[in-house]
Amino acid sequence: MDQHIETKCVQAGYTPKNGEPRVLPITLSTTYKYDSSQDMAALFDLEADGYFYTRLANPTNDAVAAKIAALEGGSSAMLTSSGQAANFYAMFNIVSAGDHIVSSSAIYGGTFNLLNVTMRKMGIDVTFVEPDCTPEELESTFRENTKCVFAESISNPSLVVLDFDKFAAAADRHGVPLIVDNTFPTPVNCRPIEYGASIVTHSTTKYMDGHASTVGGAIVDSGKFDWMAHKEKFPGLTEPDPSYHGIVYAEKFGEKAFITKATAQVMRDLGSIPSPVNAFVLGLGLETLALRMERHCENARKVAEYLKANDKVTWISHPGLPGDKYYDVARKYMPDGTCGVISFGVKGGREAATKFMDSLRLAAIVTHVADARTCVLHPASTTHRQLSDQQLEEAGVAPDLIRLSVGIENADDIIADLDQALAQI
Ligand SMILES: *Cc1c(COP(=O)(O)O)cnc(C)c1O
């Protein structure tokens, strides 16, 4: 029987053999020793499994990637040094100059820049689409050269919950994979593969690590996309790779083709691997992910209810709060919970928001989100401070928007802190 998610968090990925360390060892070795040149040659030709250089594979990194693959219900996974690298590698593994990507416009700012600036410089075009568009509008964004669809399951920071059915159906009709960044709900609350995503990505920096200790990313392959059925669209997977003596990834590696190619080509050539020490820390975080997500969501719900009832709060957005615009979609795709992030506005706009935040004692002002400690960010006075109020409005960031990442402290203490700070404005 397939194990429950709580069990996989603790047990999956590493199973020691007789007499081996109970806890996943940190393999701090760049290289691996072989008895013959022949043994090593087989590894270089991808003819045999094994380690030869840590940029390509490392036992600690692999065990943690295997845990994440198990959590998402994928066929294989790889770790990257950041969430940025994960999203870039996931797309760059199947798109190249002259290709086109359809992306939801409600995505993390860093990913927006990656697509809108950096990948355009590489000759890769993108069309952004409102996540709440009609199926017809979504349909109209596809082109002959479209190679994938990208979206976030819950968007950072706008907290839009993805309509998986609509996006998966469109990707399917056009014979391209749906890539979903599942950072905010984590596989504990949402498993995009069950709703038609072919590839799942993560910034493990957030809830997966959970303690704001290490920056990292992950890519998970469902193993379900039939590359050979769309042979002409994905030559990198379906035609011989000259850098590996003519291997055809989709034929030779089957449901592991996507990750094998991403490792053997993209990671080999671009090299954003995490340190095995970071992977170890991530692995520790993952062991308590299910417990932590439950508390994050429970606390966020209590905090959201408190804020909603406070007359100094002008608006609030949290997909776990009944009445929220995305509450029903969230119930459908993430029935056990969403995430611990809330955005809201206070009476008095930018000035009052700053005053409120400066008055907080427990919640810290940081750029980070989604870790054990409650934290806040006021984009208008920090990350978006160069923008005028009108430009902020256009970017979907209200001047009074406060992003609150609810931690796993006692909810009463978090609310007491918010209460005394709201009283200051
Ligand atoms: C933070 C974040 C990223 C980028 O991840 P890094 O680990 O900071 O590189 C990508 N997607 C989402 C949804 C994020 O929240």
The ligand as an SDF file (V2000), in Angstrom:
LIG
                    3D

 15 15  0  0  0  0  0  0  0  0999 V2000
   11.0890   32.0830   -3.6030 C   0  0  0  0  0  0  0  0  0  0  0  0
   10.4080   31.5210   -4.7690 C   0  0  0  0  0  0  0  0  0  0  0  0
   11.1160   31.1850   -5.9240 C   0  0  0  0  0  0  0  0  0  0  0  0
   12.5910   31.4210   -6.0780 C   0  0  0  0  0  0  0  0  0  0  0  0
   13.2800   30.5680   -5.2280 O   0  0  0  0  0  0  0  0  0  0  0  0
   14.7510   30.8500   -4.6190 P   0  0  0  0  0  0  0  0  0  0  0  0
   14.9750   29.6470   -3.7890 O   0  0  0  0  0  0  0  0  0  0  0  0
   14.6530   32.1380   -3.8440 O   0  0  0  0  0  0  0  0  0  0  0  0
   15.6840   30.9600   -5.7790 O   0  0  0  0  0  0  0  0  0  0  0  0
   10.4210   30.6000   -6.9710 C   0  0  0  0  0  0  0  0  0  0  0  0
    9.0870   30.3940   -6.8970 N   0  0  0  0  0  0  0  0  0  0  0  0
    8.3780   30.7260   -5.7940 C   0  0  0  0  0  0  0  0  0  0  0  0
    6.8980   30.4700   -5.7640 C   0  0  0  0  0  0  0  0  0  0  0  0
    9.0040   31.2940   -4.6970 C   0  0  0  0  0  0  0  0  0  0  0  0
    8.2950   31.6310   -3.6130 O   0  0  0  0  0  0  0  0  0  0  0  0
  1  2  1  0
  2  3  1  0
  2 14  2  0
  3  4  1  0
  3 10  2  0
  4  5  1  0
  5  6  1  0
  6  7  2  0
  6  8  1  0
  6  9  1  0
 10 11  1  0
 11 12  2  0
 12 13  1  0
 12 14  1  0
 14 15  1  0
M  END
$$$$
